[in-house]
Amino acid sequence: MPIYEYACKDCAQQFEALVRSDSTPECPNCHSSQLEKLLSVFATTASSASAAPVMAGPCGSCGHPDGPGACGFH
């Protein structure tokens, strides 16, 4: 039973649903079956040994491409 992500075309609610092959999902907010299946992104863990390190930006905080002082933090 896969979990899918949907957006309701009637009320714009986004939600996940565990869908069996013999069932039709419905919006938990308005109970509409007018749904759009969304592209799901799967989760991974960053603690694996093969994960690449995350590099900080030029100023060491947000990584704004214009360099230190360009963002609202510095």
CNS distance restraints for C-alpha pairs under 8 A (distance, minus, plus):
assign (resid   1 and name CA) (resid  18 and name CA) 6.33 0.50 0.50
assign (resid   1 and name CA) (resid  19 and name CA) 5.84 0.50 0.50
assign (resid   1 and name CA) (resid  20 and name CA) 5.36 0.50 0.50
assign (resid   1 and name CA) (resid  21 and name CA) 7.59 0.50 0.50
assign (resid   2 and name CA) (resid  18 and name CA) 5.80 0.50 0.50
assign (resid   2 and name CA) (resid  19 and name CA) 5.98 0.50 0.50
assign (resid   2 and name CA) (resid  20 and name CA) 7.43 0.50 0.50
assign (resid   3 and name CA) (resid  16 and name CA) 6.48 0.50 0.50
assign (resid   3 and name CA) (resid  17 and name CA) 5.43 0.50 0.50
assign (resid   3 and name CA) (resid  18 and name CA) 4.33 0.50 0.50
assign (resid   3 and name CA) (resid  19 and name CA) 6.21 0.50 0.50
assign (resid   4 and name CA) (resid  16 and name CA) 5.50 0.50 0.50
assign (resid   4 and name CA) (resid  17 and name CA) 5.44 0.50 0.50
assign (resid   4 and name CA) (resid  18 and name CA) 6.47 0.50 0.50
assign (resid   4 and name CA) (resid  19 and name CA) 7.13 0.50 0.50
assign (resid   4 and name CA) (resid  37 and name CA) 7.14 0.50 0.50
assign (resid   4 and name CA) (resid  38 and name CA) 7.59 0.50 0.50
assign (resid   4 and name CA) (resid  40 and name CA) 7.14 0.50 0.50
assign (resid   5 and name CA) (resid  14 and name CA) 7.27 0.50 0.50
assign (resid   5 and name CA) (resid  15 and name CA) 5.73 0.50 0.50
assign (resid   5 and name CA) (resid  16 and name CA) 4.32 0.50 0.50
assign (resid   5 and name CA) (resid  17 and name CA) 6.42 0.50 0.50
assign (resid   5 and name CA) (resid  37 and name CA) 6.00 0.50 0.50
assign (resid   5 and name CA) (resid  38 and name CA) 5.31 0.50 0.50
assign (resid   5 and name CA) (resid  39 and name CA) 7.15 0.50 0.50
assign (resid   5 and name CA) (resid  40 and name CA) 6.27 0.50 0.50
assign (resid   6 and name CA) (resid  14 and name CA) 5.66 0.50 0.50
assign (resid   6 and name CA) (resid  15 and name CA) 5.49 0.50 0.50
assign (resid   6 and name CA) (resid  16 and name CA) 6.11 0.50 0.50
assign (resid   6 and name CA) (resid  17 and name CA) 7.57 0.50 0.50
assign (resid   6 and name CA) (resid  35 and name CA) 6.16 0.50 0.50
assign (resid   6 and name CA) (resid  36 and name CA) 5.46 0.50 0.50
assign (resid   6 and name CA) (resid  37 and name CA) 4.53 0.50 0.50
assign (resid   6 and name CA) (resid  38 and name CA) 5.27 0.50 0.50
assign (resid   7 and name CA) (resid  12 and name CA) 5.83 0.50 0.50
assign (resid   7 and name CA) (resid  13 and name CA) 5.65 0.50 0.50
assign (resid   7 and name CA) (resid  14 and name CA) 4.34 0.50 0.50
assign (resid   7 and name CA) (resid  15 and name CA) 6.53 0.50 0.50
assign (resid   7 and name CA) (resid  35 and name CA) 5.67 0.50 0.50
assign (resid   7 and name CA) (resid  36 and name CA) 5.19 0.50 0.50
assign (resid   7 and name CA) (resid  37 and name CA) 6.57 0.50 0.50
assign (resid   7 and name CA) (resid  38 and name CA) 6.81 0.50 0.50
assign (resid   8 and name CA) (resid  12 and name CA) 4.80 0.50 0.50
assign (resid   8 and name CA) (resid  13 and name CA) 5.31 0.50 0.50
assign (resid   8 and name CA) (resid  14 and name CA) 6.43 0.50 0.50
assign (resid   8 and name CA) (resid  27 and name CA) 6.14 0.50 0.50
assign (resid   8 and name CA) (resid  32 and name CA) 7.18 0.50 0.50
assign (resid   8 and name CA) (resid  33 and name CA) 7.69 0.50 0.50
assign (resid   8 and name CA) (resid  34 and name CA) 6.12 0.50 0.50
assign (resid   8 and name CA) (resid  35 and name CA) 4.56 0.50 0.50
assign (resid   8 and name CA) (resid  36 and name CA) 6.33 0.50 0.50
assign (resid   9 and name CA) (resid  34 and name CA) 5.57 0.50 0.50
assign (resid   9 and name CA) (resid  35 and name CA) 5.51 0.50 0.50
assign (resid   9 and name CA) (resid  36 and name CA) 6.72 0.50 0.50
assign (resid  10 and name CA) (resid  30 and name CA) 7.89 0.50 0.50
assign (resid  10 and name CA) (resid  32 and name CA) 6.95 0.50 0.50
assign (resid  10 and name CA) (resid  34 and name CA) 6.79 0.50 0.50
assign (resid  11 and name CA) (resid  29 and name CA) 7.78 0.50 0.50
assign (resid  11 and name CA) (resid  30 and name CA) 6.97 0.50 0.50
assign (resid  13 and name CA) (resid  27 and name CA) 7.37 0.50 0.50
assign (resid  13 and name CA) (resid  29 and name CA) 6.94 0.50 0.50
assign (resid  15 and name CA) (resid  27 and name CA) 7.66 0.50 0.50
assign (resid  15 and name CA) (resid  28 and name CA) 7.92 0.50 0.50
assign (resid  17 and name CA) (resid  25 and name CA) 6.93 0.50 0.50
assign (resid  19 and name CA) (resid  23 and name CA) 6.54 0.50 0.50
assign (resid  19 and name CA) (resid  24 and name CA) 7.33 0.50 0.50
assign (resid  19 and name CA) (resid  25 and name CA) 6.62 0.50 0.50
assign (resid  20 and name CA) (resid  24 and name CA) 7.99 0.50 0.50
assign (resid  24 and name CA) (resid  33 and name CA) 7.46 0.50 0.50
assign (resid  25 and name CA) (resid  33 and name CA) 6.48 0.50 0.50
assign (resid  26 and name CA) (resid  31 and name CA) 5.23 0.50 0.50
assign (resid  26 and name CA) (resid  32 and name CA) 5.41 0.50 0.50
assign (resid  26 and name CA) (resid  33 and name CA) 4.60 0.50 0.50
assign (resid  26 and name CA) (resid  34 and name CA) 7.67 0.50 0.50
assign (resid  26 and name CA) (resid  35 and name CA) 7.43 0.50 0.50
assign (resid  27 and name CA) (resid  31 and name CA) 4.52 0.50 0.50
assign (resid  27 and name CA) (resid  32 and name CA) 5.28 0.50 0.50
assign (resid  27 and name CA) (resid  33 and name CA) 6.47 0.50 0.50
assign (resid  27 and name CA) (resid  35 and name CA) 7.53 0.50 0.50
assign (resid  46 and name CA) (resid  51 and name CA) 5.90 0.50 0.50
assign (resid  47 and name CA) (resid  51 and name CA) 6.94 0.50 0.50
assign (resid  56 and name CA) (resid  60 and name CA) 5.04 0.50 0.50
assign (resid  56 and name CA) (resid  61 and name CA) 6.11 0.50 0.50
assign (resid  56 and name CA) (resid  62 and name CA) 7.08 0.50 0.50
assign (resid  56 and name CA) (resid  63 and name CA) 5.93 0.50 0.50
assign (resid  57 and name CA) (resid  61 and name CA) 6.06 0.50 0.50
assign (resid  57 and name CA) (resid  62 and name CA) 5.92 0.50 0.50
assign (resid  57 and name CA) (resid  63 and name CA) 3.21 0.50 0.50
assign (resid  57 and name CA) (resid  64 and name CA) 6.41 0.50 0.50
assign (resid  57 and name CA) (resid  65 and name CA) 7.54 0.50 0.50
assign (resid  57 and name CA) (resid  67 and name CA) 7.67 0.50 0.50
assign (resid  58 and name CA) (resid  63 and name CA) 5.84 0.50 0.50
assign (resid  58 and name CA) (resid  64 and name CA) 7.36 0.50 0.50
assign (resid  58 and name CA) (resid  65 and name CA) 7.63 0.50 0.50
assign (resid  58 and name CA) (resid  67 and name CA) 5.38 0.50 0.50
assign (resid  58 and name CA) (resid  68 and name CA) 6.18 0.50 0.50
assign (resid  59 and name CA) (resid  63 and name CA) 6.61 0.50 0.50
assign (resid  59 and name CA) (resid  64 and name CA) 7.93 0.50 0.50
assign (resid  59 and name CA) (resid  67 and name CA) 6.19 0.50 0.50
assign (resid  59 and name CA) (resid  68 and name CA) 4.54 0.50 0.50
assign (resid  59 and name CA) (resid  69 and name CA) 7.56 0.50 0.50
assign (resid  62 and name CA) (resid  71 and name CA) 7.63 0.50 0.50
assign (resid  62 and name CA) (resid  73 and name CA) 7.91 0.50 0.50
assign (resid  63 and name CA) (resid  67 and name CA) 7.40 0.50 0.50
assign (resid  64 and name CA) (resid  68 and name CA) 7.60 0.50 0.50
assign (resid  64 and name CA) (resid  70 and name CA) 6.69 0.50 0.50
assign (resid  64 and name CA) (resid  71 and name CA) 6.03 0.50 0.50
assign (resid  66 and name CA) (resid  70 and name CA) 5.72 0.50 0.50
assign (resid  67 and name CA) (resid  71 and name CA) 7.99 0.50 0.50
assign (resid  68 and name CA) (resid  74 and name CA) 7.02 0.50 0.50
assign (resid  69 and name CA) (resid  73 and name CA) 7.44 0.50 0.50
assign (resid  69 and name CA) (resid  74 and name CA) 4.83 0.50 0.50
assign (resid  70 and name CA) (resid  74 and name CA) 7.34 0.50 0.50
